[in-house]
Amino acid sequence: MSSKLVRWCGIAAMLGSAVEILVAPFVTSAYSLTEVGADLVPPWEPALGNALGPLFAFASPEAVYETYGKSHFLVFLGLLFGLLGLRAWRGERAGRLERWGYHLSLVGFLLNLPGNVLDYWVPGNSSTREFVGDWGFLFGTVLGLLLVTAGSIALGVALLRAGEAHLPAWLLVLALPGAVLLGLLGFSNAPANPMLWYGFAWLLLGHFLWTRSTEKAQQPAHAD
């Protein structure tokens, strides 16, 4: 993979991360306005709702939530390209732990893409729609996020051991405490939690890729 393509993957990761950072408060707030999310109102929601009321009133609460929830497809896609760019840039230097982290994260993001489609894009309110959405959420979103979390921690540890991208690597390592922190701040629905945390991590990782080339990928493998 060329240096230019790795940089484009970095840009994709930054764009996906920016979408997540921007939309996570809207998804979380919109979910709290639905019937099923009424018990999960974040402490900052009244202020956001009062300031940006029209952005939550253009349709029914459920339709508004689904509209914002669809944006996560772009987030997963952008971070997937970022992951591919990171793997290409690291190349043969990636050790066993880093490769495990890459593959777990790859499967997780690939599961989240159809999970998002089944959860937010399938129209209608029938029992079939609910059945499809529930299974999409369980096997796409939940399982996908668990794999992304495990893979991210492994990737973060491997990058720290390799001396690469220290700050975003630490954010990946701290994925679980980060999810707890986001929950305390009111981001209690998935996939906004933990994807908002990964948004910050991959914004930095995407910039890292954008400013690097693939020349080092020809160096000998890093031993675990």
Residue pairs with C-beta under 8 A, 6 or more apart in sequence:
1 85
1 88
1 214
2 214
3 213
3 214
3 215
5 85
5 88
6 85
6 88
6 89
6 209
6 212
6 213
6 214
7 85
7 209
7 210
7 211
7 212
7 213
8 81
8 85
9 81
9 82
9 84
9 85
9 86
9 88
9 206
9 209
10 82
10 85
10 205
10 206
10 207
10 208
10 209
10 210
10 211
10 212
11 206
11 210
12 77
12 78
12 81
12 82
12 85
12 206
13 78
13 79
13 81
13 82
13 83
13 85
13 202
13 203
13 205
13 206
13 209
14 78
14 82
14 202
14 203
14 206
14 207
14 210
15 74
15 78
15 206
16 74
16 75
16 76
16 77
16 78
16 79
16 81
16 82
16 199
16 202
16 206
17 75
17 78
17 79
17 198
17 199
17 200
17 201
17 202
17 203
17 206
18 199
18 203
19 71
19 74
19 75
19 78
20 72
20 75
20 195
20 196
20 198
20 199
21 196
21 199
21 200
21 203
23 68
23 71
23 72
23 75
24 187
24 192
24 195
24 196
24 199
25 44
25 48
26 48
26 55
26 56
26 68
27 65
27 68
27 69
27 71
27 72
27 189
27 192
28 42
28 45
28 186
28 187
28 188
28 189
28 192
28 193
29 42
29 45
29 48
29 49
29 56
30 56
30 61
30 64
30 65
30 67
30 68
30 69
31 37
31 40
31 65
31 189
32 38
32 40
32 41
32 42
32 45
33 49
33 56
33 61
33 64
33 65
34 61
34 62
34 65
35 61
35 62
37 65
37 189
40 188
40 189
41 186
42 185
42 186
42 187
42 188
43 186
44 186
45 186
49 56
56 64
57 64
58 64
59 67
66 120
69 116
69 119
69 120
70 116
70 120
70 121
72 112
72 116
72 120
72 191
72 195
73 113
73 116
73 117
73 120
73 121
75 195
75 199
76 109
76 112
76 113
76 116
77 113
78 202
79 109
79 198
79 202
80 106
80 109
80 110
80 113
82 202
82 205
82 206
82 209
83 102
83 105
83 106
83 109
84 106
85 209
86 102
86 155
86 205
86 209
87 94
87 102
88 214
88 217
89 209
89 212
89 213
89 214
89 216
89 217
90 98
90 162
90 164
90 217
91 214
91 216
91 217
91 218
91 219
92 217
92 218
92 219
92 220
92 221
93 162
93 216
93 217
93 219
93 220
93 221
93 222
94 102
94 158
94 221
94 222
95 158
95 161
95 162
95 221
95 222
95 223
95 224
96 224
97 154
97 157
97 158
97 161
97 224
98 154
98 155
98 158
98 159
98 162
98 222
98 224
100 151
100 154
101 150
101 151
101 152
101 153
101 154
101 155
101 156
101 157
101 158
102 151
102 155
103 151
104 147
104 148
104 150
104 151
104 154
105 147
105 148
105 151
105 152
105 155
106 151
107 144
107 147
107 151
108 143
108 144
108 145
108 146
108 147
108 148
108 149
108 150
108 151
109 144
109 148
110 144
111 139
111 140
111 143
111 144
111 147
112 140
112 141
112 144
112 145
112 148
112 191
113 140
114 136
114 140
115 136
115 137
115 139
115 140
115 141
115 144
116 136
116 140
116 141
116 191
117 136
118 132
118 133
118 135
118 136
118 137
118 140
119 133
119 136
119 137
119 140
119 141
122 129
122 132
122 133
122 136
123 129
137 190
141 190
141 191
142 190
145 190
145 191
145 194
145 195
148 198
149 175
149 176
149 179
149 194
152 172
152 175
152 198
152 201
153 172
153 173
153 175
153 176
155 169
155 172
156 168
156 169
156 170
156 171
156 172
156 173
156 174
156 175
157 169
157 173
158 224
159 165
159 166
159 168
159 169
159 172
160 166
160 169
160 170
160 173
161 222
161 224
162 222
164 208
165 204
165 205
165 208
167 204
168 201
168 202
168 204
168 205
168 208
171 178
171 197
171 200
171 201
171 204
172 198
172 201
175 194
175 197
175 198
175 201
178 194
178 197
179 193
179 194
179 197
181 197
182 192
182 193
182 194
182 196
182 197
183 193
187 193
187 196
